[in-house]
Amino acid sequence: EVQLVESGGGLVQAGGSLRLSCTASGFSVENYSIAWFRRAPGKEREGVSCLSLYPRTPYYADSVKGRFTISTDGAKNMVYLQMNSLKREDTAVYYCAAGLGDGLDERRYYYWGLGTLVTVSS
């Protein structure tokens, strides 16, 4: 059974940091494109960051570039999103996803976690 489970969300003050984790089962994260999406209150889901399969190159949305870092741990079969210099605008439910292809097109991702809530306060 393919499954993705996010963790690490919570309440953090603006300017602070948080690391989200995504535990994968049923497949190897090294064999799929991996991405993080988020859905802010009253907004549509948007792409945050992804790792394409070939080449294994990270991509970041302009809104998080320089602040967020995506990474994987093949031995643990996990995906991470390190979030620094958090802003109130980063408040959202964050989802990890796996699929084929590259980029932050939701249609290319087949497997999704249920999300973890990140709340950034001032």
N, CA and C atoms as a LAMMPS dump frame, in Angstrom:
ITEM: TIMESTEP
0
ITEM: NUMBER OF ATOMS
366
ITEM: BOX BOUNDS ff ff ff
-5.0000000000000000e+02 5.0000000000000000e+02
-5.0000000000000000e+02 5.0000000000000000e+02
-5.0000000000000000e+02 5.0000000000000000e+02
ITEM: ATOMS id mol type element x y z
1 1 1 N 0.839 -1.185 0
2 1 2 C 0 0 0
3 1 3 C 0.878 1.241 0
4 2 1 N 0.646 2.117 -0.952
5 2 2 C 1.382 3.36 -1.049
6 2 3 C 0.793 4.358 -0.069
7 3 1 N 1.655 4.972 0.715
8 3 2 C 1.18 5.9 1.724
9 3 3 C 2.221 6.982 1.977
10 4 1 N 1.748 8.195 2.203
11 4 2 C 2.584 9.324 2.59
12 4 3 C 1.965 9.959 3.827
13 5 1 N 2.775 10.166 4.841
14 5 2 C 2.291 10.732 6.092
15 5 3 C 3.186 11.89 6.489
16 6 1 N 2.594 13.085 6.554
17 6 2 C 3.336 14.275 6.947
18 6 3 C 3.331 14.441 8.464
19 7 1 N 4.351 15.114 8.955
20 7 2 C 4.425 15.461 10.359
21 7 3 C 5.315 16.685 10.515
22 8 1 N 5.291 17.274 11.693
23 8 2 C 6.158 18.4 11.987
24 8 3 C 5.492 19.753 11.95
25 9 1 N 4.224 19.802 11.581
26 9 2 C 3.515 21.065 11.579
27 9 3 C 3.268 21.55 12.989
28 10 1 N 2.887 22.805 13.092
29 10 2 C 2.612 23.38 14.392
30 10 3 C 2.579 24.888 14.335
31 11 1 N 2.648 25.488 15.501
32 11 2 C 2.61 26.94 15.637
33 11 3 C 4.023 27.474 15.79
34 12 1 N 4.348 28.488 15.006
35 12 2 C 5.671 29.099 15.062
36 12 3 C 5.526 30.601 14.84
37 13 1 N 6.392 31.367 15.465
38 13 2 C 6.363 32.817 15.291
39 13 3 C 7.018 33.225 13.981
40 14 1 N 6.57 34.334 13.446
41 14 2 C 7.179 34.871 12.236
42 14 3 C 8.678 35.045 12.437
43 15 1 N 9.438 34.648 11.429
44 15 2 C 10.886 34.692 11.517
45 15 3 C 11.498 33.405 12.014
46 16 1 N 10.676 32.512 12.524
47 16 2 C 11.154 31.256 13.047
48 16 3 C 11.311 30.196 11.981
49 17 1 N 11.651 28.992 12.43
50 17 2 C 11.907 27.878 11.528
51 17 3 C 11.11 26.652 11.941
52 18 1 N 10.883 25.793 10.973
53 18 2 C 10.157 24.555 11.2
54 18 3 C 10.582 23.562 10.131
55 19 1 N 10.685 22.3 10.502
56 19 2 C 10.991 21.262 9.529
57 19 3 C 9.844 20.273 9.436
58 20 1 N 9.317 20.134 8.243
59 20 2 C 8.271 19.165 7.985
60 20 3 C 8.891 17.863 7.5
61 21 1 N 8.292 16.754 7.906
62 21 2 C 8.749 15.439 7.482
63 21 3 C 7.619 14.708 6.782
64 22 1 N 7.982 13.841 5.87
65 22 2 C 7.017 13.026 5.159
66 22 3 C 7.569 11.613 5.083
67 23 1 N 6.873 10.683 5.706
68 23 2 C 7.283 9.288 5.704
69 23 3 C 6.551 8.54 4.603
70 24 1 N 7.31 7.911 3.725
71 24 2 C 6.736 7.187 2.601
72 24 3 C 6.784 5.687 2.846
73 25 1 N 5.767 4.997 2.372
74 25 2 C 5.727 3.546 2.434
75 25 3 C 5.117 3.014 1.151
76 26 1 N 5.511 1.802 0.773
77 26 2 C 4.994 1.195 -0.437
78 26 3 C 5.764 1.547 -1.697
79 27 1 N 6.697 2.433 -1.593
80 27 2 C 7.541 2.829 -2.72
81 27 3 C 8.764 3.543 -2.178
82 28 1 N 9.755 3.689 -3.026
83 28 2 C 10.976 4.394 -2.644
84 28 3 C 10.905 5.826 -3.144
85 29 1 N 11.189 6.774 -2.271
86 29 2 C 11.166 8.173 -2.676
87 29 3 C 12.251 8.466 -3.707
88 30 1 N 13.242 7.62 -3.792
89 30 2 C 14.319 7.816 -4.751
90 30 3 C 13.888 7.492 -6.182
91 31 1 N 12.746 6.834 -6.338
92 31 2 C 12.272 6.43 -7.66
93 31 3 C 11.116 7.277 -8.175
94 32 1 N 10.791 8.34 -7.473
95 32 2 C 9.681 9.202 -7.858
96 32 3 C 10.059 10.662 -7.748
97 33 1 N 9.356 11.474 -8.502
98 33 2 C 9.419 12.906 -8.282
99 33 3 C 8.678 13.211 -6.986
100 34 1 N 9.236 14.082 -6.179
101 34 2 C 8.685 14.404 -4.867
102 34 3 C 8.392 15.892 -4.807
103 35 1 N 7.298 16.25 -4.145
104 35 2 C 6.936 17.659 -4.07
105 35 3 C 6.219 17.975 -2.769
106 36 1 N 6.252 19.249 -2.434
107 36 2 C 5.461 19.795 -1.347
108 36 3 C 4.508 20.832 -1.922
109 37 1 N 3.252 20.721 -1.543
110 37 2 C 2.23 21.692 -1.885
111 37 3 C 1.657 22.256 -0.596
112 38 1 N 0.925 23.347 -0.72
113 38 2 C 0.263 23.898 0.455
114 38 3 C -1.05 24.554 0.062
115 39 1 N -1.96 24.593 1.026
116 39 2 C -3.24 25.237 0.83
117 39 3 C -3.478 26.186 1.992
118 40 1 N -3.449 27.477 1.704
119 40 2 C -3.682 28.498 2.702
120 40 3 C -5.178 28.719 2.864
121 41 1 N -5.595 29.263 4.002
122 41 2 C -7.024 29.521 4.216
123 41 3 C -7.61 30.392 3.111
124 42 1 N -8.69 29.923 2.516
125 42 2 C -9.354 30.672 1.469
126 42 3 C -8.648 30.68 0.134
127 43 1 N -7.596 29.903 -0.002
128 43 2 C -6.817 29.872 -1.235
129 43 3 C -6.814 28.478 -1.858
130 44 1 N -6.465 28.43 -3.13
131 44 2 C -6.29 27.158 -3.802
132 44 3 C -4.932 26.575 -3.465
133 45 1 N -4.804 25.287 -3.625
134 45 2 C -3.537 24.64 -3.359
135 45 3 C -2.49 25.1 -4.363
136 46 1 N -1.287 25.34 -3.867
137 46 2 C -0.207 25.808 -4.708
138 46 3 C 1.054 24.989 -4.468
139 47 1 N 1.889 24.919 -5.481
140 47 2 C 3.147 24.217 -5.354
141 47 3 C 4.157 25.031 -4.574
142 48 1 N 4.928 24.36 -3.75
143 48 2 C 5.941 24.995 -2.925
144 48 3 C 7.337 24.627 -3.391
145 49 1 N 7.58 23.336 -3.51
146 49 2 C 8.903 22.853 -3.881
147 49 3 C 8.791 21.447 -4.431
148 50 1 N 9.73 21.064 -5.268
149 50 2 C 9.739 19.706 -5.792
150 50 3 C 11.154 19.262 -6.11
151 51 1 N 11.307 17.959 -6.174
152 51 2 C 12.532 17.314 -6.624
153 51 3 C 12.165 16.442 -7.811
154 52 1 N 12.672 16.78 -8.971
155 52 2 C 12.419 15.967 -10.149
156 52 3 C 13.237 14.688 -10.076
157 53 1 N 12.856 13.7 -10.867
158 53 2 C 13.556 12.425 -10.843
159 53 3 C 14.847 12.48 -11.644
160 54 1 N 14.755 12.929 -12.877
161 54 2 C 15.923 13.073 -13.736
162 54 3 C 15.92 14.441 -14.393
163 55 1 N 16.817 15.321 -14.084
164 55 2 C 17.8 15.17 -13.011
165 55 3 C 17.168 15.413 -11.652
166 56 1 N 17.832 15.014 -10.621
167 56 2 C 17.328 15.201 -9.267
168 56 3 C 17.676 16.618 -8.813
169 57 1 N 16.925 17.561 -9.355
170 57 2 C 17.187 18.972 -9.133
171 57 3 C 16.021 19.627 -8.404
172 58 1 N 16.289 20.368 -7.341
173 58 2 C 15.199 21.019 -6.602
174 58 3 C 14.667 22.25 -7.33
175 59 1 N 13.396 22.476 -7.167
176 59 2 C 12.739 23.655 -7.697
177 59 3 C 11.915 24.275 -6.575
178 60 1 N 11.892 25.615 -6.525
179 60 2 C 11.156 26.315 -5.487
180 60 3 C 10.278 27.402 -6.09
181 61 1 N 9.097 27.532 -5.537
182 61 2 C 8.252 28.655 -5.908
183 61 3 C 8.935 29.946 -5.485
184 62 1 N 8.694 31.013 -6.241
185 62 2 C 9.335 32.287 -5.94
186 62 3 C 9.046 32.759 -4.514
187 63 1 N 7.881 32.435 -4.01
188 63 2 C 7.479 32.907 -2.7
189 63 3 C 8.29 32.299 -1.556
190 64 1 N 8.949 31.17 -1.81
191 64 2 C 9.709 30.505 -0.752
192 64 3 C 11.184 30.364 -1.081
193 65 1 N 11.585 30.749 -2.259
194 65 2 C 12.971 30.598 -2.685
195 65 3 C 13.905 31.331 -1.734
196 66 1 N 14.958 30.639 -1.332
197 66 2 C 15.912 31.208 -0.401
198 66 3 C 15.552 30.99 1.053
199 67 1 N 14.342 30.534 1.317
200 67 2 C 13.888 30.299 2.69
201 67 3 C 13.612 28.832 2.978
202 68 1 N 13.135 28.096 1.985
203 68 2 C 12.77 26.693 2.161
204 68 3 C 13.772 25.796 1.442
205 69 1 N 13.952 24.59 1.967
206 69 2 C 14.836 23.611 1.357
207 69 3 C 14.183 22.24 1.375
208 70 1 N 14.101 21.609 0.211
209 70 2 C 13.548 20.26 0.116
210 70 3 C 14.693 19.259 0.095
211 71 1 N 14.499 18.118 0.73
212 71 2 C 15.526 17.09 0.753
213 71 3 C 14.883 15.732 0.997
214 72 1 N 15.649 14.682 0.763
215 72 2 C 15.183 13.321 1.011
216 72 3 C 16.246 12.538 1.753
217 73 1 N 15.817 11.481 2.392
218 73 2 C 16.708 10.54 3.045
219 73 3 C 16.316 9.165 2.536
220 74 1 N 17.086 8.644 1.587
221 74 2 C 16.755 7.372 0.971
222 74 3 C 16.749 6.216 1.955
223 75 1 N 17.682 6.218 2.892
224 75 2 C 17.765 5.136 3.863
225 75 3 C 16.52 5.065 4.734
226 76 1 N 15.976 6.221 5.086
227 76 2 C 14.775 6.276 5.911
228 76 3 C 13.502 6.381 5.085
229 77 1 N 13.664 6.561 3.771
230 77 2 C 12.531 6.72 2.859
231 77 3 C 11.642 7.877 3.305
232 78 1 N 12.285 9.008 3.548
233 78 2 C 11.571 10.178 4.028
234 78 3 C 11.888 11.406 3.182
235 79 1 N 10.987 12.353 3.231
236 79 2 C 11.115 13.63 2.545
237 79 3 C 10.997 14.734 3.588
238 80 1 N 11.757 15.797 3.401
239 80 2 C 11.749 16.893 4.363
240 80 3 C 11.546 18.225 3.661
241 81 1 N 11.008 19.16 4.402
242 81 2 C 10.931 20.54 3.961
243 81 3 C 11.374 21.419 5.123
244 82 1 N 12.572 21.943 5.012
245 82 2 C 13.088 22.86 6.018
246 82 3 C 12.599 24.26 5.684
247 83 1 N 11.911 24.881 6.619
248 83 2 C 11.32 26.19 6.403
249 83 3 C 11.946 27.184 7.375
250 84 1 N 12.599 28.193 6.826
251 84 2 C 13.238 29.231 7.621
252 84 3 C 12.61 30.584 7.311
253 85 1 N 12.849 31.536 8.194
254 85 2 C 12.332 32.897 8.014
255 85 3 C 10.851 32.89 7.666
256 86 1 N 10.092 32.174 8.445
257 86 2 C 8.677 31.994 8.151
258 86 3 C 7.901 33.3 8.263
259 87 1 N 6.928 33.44 7.385
260 87 2 C 6.061 34.608 7.336
261 87 3 C 4.627 34.178 7.59
262 88 1 N 3.793 35.133 7.959
263 88 2 C 2.386 34.817 8.174
264 88 3 C 1.753 34.248 6.908
265 89 1 N 2.235 34.68 5.759
266 89 2 C 1.715 34.19 4.491
267 89 3 C 2.005 32.711 4.26
268 90 1 N 2.909 32.133 5.051
269 90 2 C 3.231 30.719 4.925
270 90 3 C 2.237 29.832 5.66
271 91 1 N 1.338 30.429 6.409
272 91 2 C 0.331 29.659 7.126
273 91 3 C -0.517 28.864 6.133
274 92 1 N -0.537 27.55 6.303
275 92 2 C -1.248 26.693 5.365
276 92 3 C -1.172 25.252 5.837
277 93 1 N -1.975 24.416 5.218
278 93 2 C -1.818 22.978 5.348
279 93 3 C -0.833 22.542 4.278
280 94 1 N 0.212 21.856 4.684
281 94 2 C 1.256 21.43 3.768
282 94 3 C 1.115 19.949 3.457
283 95 1 N 1.232 19.614 2.175
284 95 2 C 1.083 18.254 1.694
285 95 3 C 2.35 17.803 0.973
286 96 1 N 2.754 16.572 1.209
287 96 2 C 3.793 15.984 0.379
288 96 3 C 3.133 15.093 -0.661
289 97 1 N 3.788 14.956 -1.802
290 97 2 C 3.221 14.201 -2.903
291 97 3 C 4.33 13.535 -3.7
292 98 1 N 3.974 12.465 -4.386
293 98 2 C 4.912 11.737 -5.235
294 98 3 C 4.248 11.406 -6.558
295 99 1 N 5.027 11.451 -7.627
296 99 2 C 4.473 11.148 -8.934
297 99 3 C 5.536 11.042 -9.994
298 100 1 N 5.139 11.35 -11.211
299 100 2 C 6.026 11.26 -12.36
300 100 3 C 6.228 12.637 -12.963
301 101 1 N 7.259 12.738 -13.775
302 101 2 C 7.541 14 -14.426
303 101 3 C 8.287 14.961 -13.531
304 102 1 N 8.105 16.236 -13.802
305 102 2 C 8.771 17.261 -13.021
306 102 3 C 7.852 18.462 -12.861
307 103 1 N 8.34 19.433 -12.115
308 103 2 C 7.574 20.647 -11.907
309 103 3 C 6.528 20.508 -10.821
310 104 1 N 5.723 21.545 -10.684
311 104 2 C 4.706 21.623 -9.637
312 104 3 C 3.295 21.561 -10.206
313 105 1 N 3.127 20.772 -11.231
314 105 2 C 1.815 20.509 -11.794
315 105 3 C 1.169 19.397 -10.975
316 106 1 N 0.065 19.713 -10.31
317 106 2 C -0.596 18.737 -9.454
318 106 3 C -1.007 17.475 -10.211
319 107 1 N -1.272 17.595 -11.485
320 107 2 C -1.728 16.459 -12.272
321 107 3 C -0.664 15.387 -12.419
322 108 1 N 0.572 15.721 -12.155
323 108 2 C 1.666 14.77 -12.277
324 108 3 C 1.926 13.981 -10.998
325 109 1 N 1.191 14.288 -9.953
326 109 2 C 1.405 13.62 -8.681
327 109 3 C 0.237 12.714 -8.348
328 110 1 N 0.538 11.453 -8.099
329 110 2 C -0.475 10.434 -7.892
330 110 3 C -0.745 10.134 -6.425
331 111 1 N 0.282 10.26 -5.613
332 111 2 C 0.171 9.895 -4.206
333 111 3 C 0.326 11.127 -3.338
334 112 1 N -0.599 11.262 -2.389
335 112 2 C -0.661 12.441 -1.534
336 112 3 C -0.832 12.068 -0.077
337 113 1 N -0.201 12.848 0.778
338 113 2 C -0.466 12.738 2.194
339 113 3 C -1.703 13.533 2.553
340 114 1 N -2.112 13.431 3.797
341 114 2 C -3.306 14.136 4.262
342 114 3 C -3.017 15.553 4.734
343 115 1 N -1.754 15.899 4.876
344 115 2 C -1.382 17.255 5.21
345 115 3 C -1.065 17.462 6.676
346 116 1 N -0.295 18.497 6.933
347 116 2 C 0.019 18.922 8.288
348 116 3 C -0.078 20.444 8.334
349 117 1 N -0.678 20.956 9.389
350 117 2 C -0.962 22.386 9.479
351 117 3 C 0.221 23.149 10.056
352 118 1 N 0.592 24.212 9.359
353 118 2 C 1.609 25.147 9.825
354 118 3 C 0.942 26.493 10.045
355 119 1 N 1.053 27.008 11.253
356 119 2 C 0.481 28.301 11.582
357 119 3 C 1.595 29.239 12.023
358 120 1 N 1.742 30.344 11.316
359 120 2 C 2.777 31.321 11.618
360 120 3 C 2.115 32.538 12.238
361 121 1 N 2.498 32.863 13.445
362 121 2 C 1.917 33.983 14.167
363 121 3 C 2.883 35.158 14.19
364 122 1 N 2.346 36.328 14.464
365 122 2 C 3.16 37.529 14.542
366 122 3 C 3.486 37.875 15.98
